[in-house]
């Protein structure tokens, strides 16, 4: 039996590293997993989505998952229920929690509806339909990449949170595949020498995409969007890390078994205009 201890998990670099270790433990071939909440007073959406990924891994290999919630705050339990990760005897209002969803296959329409209604639908102001379609299309590029190249055994898991006090809307996407760096090295042998951070830089260039055409507009548009609007885009994949926004950083990371993508956008006022695809390329 594998025992997985869940403490308080925030969204800092060290917290994502801890989540990566937790998911590595869950990937071991065990027929029983005990999840123990120990001193757990708060969980950010990255951990909530990660817990759902553990459930899906266990289901895939028909393993039993049990929970020890004796040392878990009621705030965390409520968050797990509102997100749909933990069953609740009563229907829970969503509040600021964006429900966790699992996509086994590349289903463009359900994904777009989820992003439009469950994620962008939490904004405190109406969003221009054209902008809404552009943002949704850009985020769906991430989903597309997962199904095209990640070889994730569970597909992808997505969830998020609205933070009214910080005036932020956040989305987390997790897959447990081979990671972006390994995917690029395998698909493009000429770049087999890439370190993980080199591969992430390459993945976010306008010319790189999982699709044949248009090439890379989705990720470039998303990168441009968060930068123009004081948002941020973080990617943890294998042993690589990227932080894109008003400033950009690429570096190494202790290790994540797959890829975690975080998108954070401000909700204080309507977004600035998105540049056209050609402007993005230029």
N, C-alpha and C positions, 0 to 999 in steps of 0.2 A: 504493500500500500504506500502511495505517495502522500506525504503531508505537505500542504502549502500554507504558509503563514502569511496572512494579509494584514499588514500594519496600516497606519495612516499613510496614504500615498497622494502626494500633490502632483504638480506638473513640471517641476524643475528637472534639470538634466539628470541629477542623481536619482530622482524618483522614477524616471523612464528607464534608467539602467536597472533599478530594482525590479521594475515590472518585467523587463527583458529576462532577468534571472528567474522570476516566477514562471514565466511562460516556457522557458527552457525546461524547468522541472516538470511542468504539465505535459510536455511532449514525450517524456519517457513512457515506455510501454508498460503501464500499470493498469490493472483491472479495477482498482479502487483508488479514488482520490478524496482525501479529506481536506477541506478548505477551512482553515482556522483563522477567524478574525481576532487578532490579538492587539489590544490597545488601539483599535481602529476607530478613530473619531471623525475622519473625513476621507472621502475618496473623490478625486477628480474624474472626469469622464474617461480619461485614458485608462484608468484602472477598471472602471465599470465595463467598458468595451472589452478590455482584456479578460475579465471574468466570464463574459459571454463567450469569448473565444475558447476558454478552457472548457466550458460546458459543451460546446460543439465538438471539440476534440474528443471528449469523453464519450459523447453520443456516437461518434464515428467508429470508435473501437469497442462500443457497448460496455463501457466502464461505469462503475457506480460512483456518483459524486455525493458526498455528504457535507453538511455545513455545521460548524461550531460557531454560533453567534453570541455566546455568553458575554464575551468582552467586546461587543460591537455596539456603537451608539445607535440610538433610535433614528438619528438623522441619516446615517449611512443605510440602515435597513429601509427607511422610507425612500431614499434615493434609488436603491436597488429595485424596489417595487415599482416606482414610477417609471423607471427605465425599461421595465419588463424583464430584467435579469432574474429577479426573485418573484415567485408567485405570491399574490396577495389575496386574502379571503374577501377583501372589499375592493371595489374599483377605486383606483387612486387618481386624483387630479394630476395632470402632467406638471403643473407649476412651471418652473424654469428648466425642468429636465426634458431633453430631447430624447424620445424613445430610441432604444437600441434596435437596429434592424440587421438581419442576416440575409445576404444575397448569395445563393449558391451558384447562380449562373449570371451571365451578362444579360440583364433584363433592363434595357434602356428606359422604357416607359415607367415601370415601378420605381426605379432609382430617381428619375427626374421628378416624379410626383412626391417622393419622400423629401428630396431636397427643397422643393418648392413649398410644400405644405408644412412639414415637420421642422425644417431648419430655417429657411428664409421666412417662413410664415410667422416666426417668433419676433420679427423686427417690429419695433414700435411705430413704424411709419410705412406707408405704402411704397413699394418698389416698382419703378418703371418696368413694364413687362419685357422690354428689350434688354435691360440690364439683367433682369432676373434670368432670362434665357441664356445670356452670355455667361453668367456666374455658374449656373447649373451645368452648362455644357463643359465649362472648364473643370469643374469638380468631377464630372462624369469621366473626363479623360483619365483621372486617377483610377476610377473604378475599372475602366477599360484596360489599363495597364495591368491591373491585378489579374484579370481573367486571361489576358493574352500571354503573359510572361511569368507570373509569380509562381505558378504551380502550387498554389496554396491548397492544402487538403480540405479546407473548410470554406473556400471562397473568401468573402470579406465580411467584416462586421463594422458597423458604423453607428455612431451616437454622438451626443454633444450636450452642451449646456448654454443657457443664456445667463449672463451675469449682469443683472440690472444695475448694481452699485458700481461695478467697474465699467459698465456700458460696453460690454463685449459679447459677441456671439461666437461660439466655438464649436468646431466639428472635428471628430477623431475617426480615422479609418485605420483598421488593423487587418493585415493578412499574415498568415504563418507560412509563407512560401520561401523561396530561395533568396529573396532580397534583390534589390535593384542592381547592386554591383555585380553579383553573380549572374544575373540575367543578361546584363550587357556583355560581360566577358564571354558567355556561352553563345550568344546570338551574333556577336561581332568579334571573331577571334583576333582581328587586327588590334583590338583594344584589350587583349588579355593581360597586358602589363599594368592596366589601370589599378591604382589603389582605390579603396572604397570612396574616398572623397572626390577623387578624379572622376569616378563613374557617376557620382551624383551631380557634379558640375555638368557633365556631358548630357545627363538625362534631362536637365532643365534648359538646354539650349533650344532655341526656336526650331532648329532643324531636326530634332530627335522626337520621334513619336512611335507609339505602338501601331498607329494607323499608317496606311500607305499615303493618304492625302486627306486633308491638308497636313503638312508635316509640323507637328509640335505646337500648333496654335493654342491648344487647350491649356497645357502647362505654362506656356509663355504668358497667356492671357491671365491665368490665375496668379502667377508671379507678379505681373504688372499690376493687377488689381489690388493685391494686399499691400504692395509698395506704395501705390498712390493714395491709399486710404488709411495709412498708419496701422495696417494690420500686420499679421505675420504668418509665415508658412514654415513649419518645421517638419523635417523628414529624418527619421531614425531607421536605418536599413542595414542589416548585417552589422558591420563595424564602422559604418559611415554615418555622418551627421551633417545636416544642412539646415541653416536658419536664414530664411529669405524674407525681406520686408524693406523697411527704410534703409537698412544696411544688410549686408550678406556675409555669411560665414560658412565655410565648409571645413570639416575636420573629422577626426576619428572618434569612435564611440566604443564603450566596452563590449557591446554586442546586443543585437535584438534579433530574435528568431523569426525573421520575415521583415515586414515594413510597417512602421507606424507613421501616419501623416496627420499633422495637426494644422487646421486652418482657423485663424482667429481674426475676426473683423470687428470694427467699431460699430456701435449702434446709436451713437449720440445724435447723428444727423444723416441725411441722405448721402449716399455715396457720390463721389465724383464720377465724371463721365469716363467710361471705359474707352480706351483707344481702339480703333478698328484693327482687324487682324494684320493688315499691311503696316500699320503704324507700329504694332508690336514687333514685327520682324525687323523693321528699320530702327 
